[in-house]
Amino acid sequence: MYRPKNTQERVLHRLKIARGHLDKVISMVEKDEYCIDVLHQMHAVETGLKETGNLVLENHLKTCAANAIKRGKGEEAVKEVMSVFKTKI
């Protein structure tokens, strides 16, 4: 079984899994498969991306943000993180 060693490997591994799920969704839509089955696959993509985003955020907080706080730039670090969550798509 593949066990990613560091954060970058873990993120890449999870993104590749999500890409595989997304490829499956596209294929299912092209084949006009049952809507509920498509929705299940779409949910898997969304969940995978959300979990991967959480991993990236955790790593950022433990490394970049923590270093910024140590350098006295904590306010800027917090604003930067919050701007990601306030962005409207």
SULURSUL-V930781 format. One record per residue. N is the residue number from 0. RES is the residue in one letter. NEAR is the number of other ideal C-beta (glycine too) atoms within 12 Angstrom. Layout:
# SULURSUL-V930781
n->N res->RES near->NEAR
n->N res->RES near->NEAR
This chain:
# SULURSUL-V930781
n->0 res->M near->4
n->1 res->Y near->11
n->2 res->R near->8
n->3 res->P near->18
n->4 res->K near->11
n->5 res->N near->13
n->6 res->T near->22
n->7 res->Q near->16
n->8 res->E near->16
n->9 res->R near->22
n->10 res->V near->26
n->11 res->L near->19
n->12 res->H near->23
n->13 res->R near->28
n->14 res->L near->23
n->15 res->K near->19
n->16 res->I near->23
n->17 res->A near->28
n->18 res->R near->19
n->19 res->G near->18
n->20 res->H near->26
n->21 res->L near->23
n->22 res->D near->17
n->23 res->K near->23
n->24 res->V near->26
n->25 res->I near->17
n->26 res->S near->16
n->27 res->M near->23
n->28 res->V near->18
n->29 res->E near->11
n->30 res->K near->12
n->31 res->D near->10
n->32 res->E near->18
n->33 res->Y near->12
n->34 res->C near->13
n->35 res->I near->11
n->36 res->D near->18
n->37 res->V near->23
n->38 res->L near->16
n->39 res->H near->18
n->40 res->Q near->26
n->41 res->M near->23
n->42 res->H near->18
n->43 res->A near->25
n->44 res->V near->27
n->45 res->E near->18
n->46 res->T near->18
n->47 res->G near->27
n->48 res->L near->23
n->49 res->K near->16
n->50 res->E near->21
n->51 res->T near->28
n->52 res->G near->21
n->53 res->N near->18
n->54 res->L near->26
n->55 res->V near->24
n->56 res->L near->22
n->57 res->E near->19
n->58 res->N near->20
n->59 res->H near->22
n->60 res->L near->22
n->61 res->K near->16
n->62 res->T near->18
n->63 res->C near->23
n->64 res->A near->25
n->65 res->A near->18
n->66 res->N near->16
n->67 res->A near->21
n->68 res->I near->19
n->69 res->K near->12
n->70 res->R near->13
n->71 res->G near->10
n->72 res->K near->16
n->73 res->G near->18
n->74 res->E near->14
n->75 res->E near->17
n->76 res->A near->24
n->77 res->V near->20
n->78 res->K near->15
n->79 res->E near->21
n->80 res->V near->24
n->81 res->M near->14
n->82 res->S near->12
n->83 res->V near->18
n->84 res->F near->13
n->85 res->K near->11
n->86 res->T near->9
n->87 res->K near->6
n->88 res->I near->5
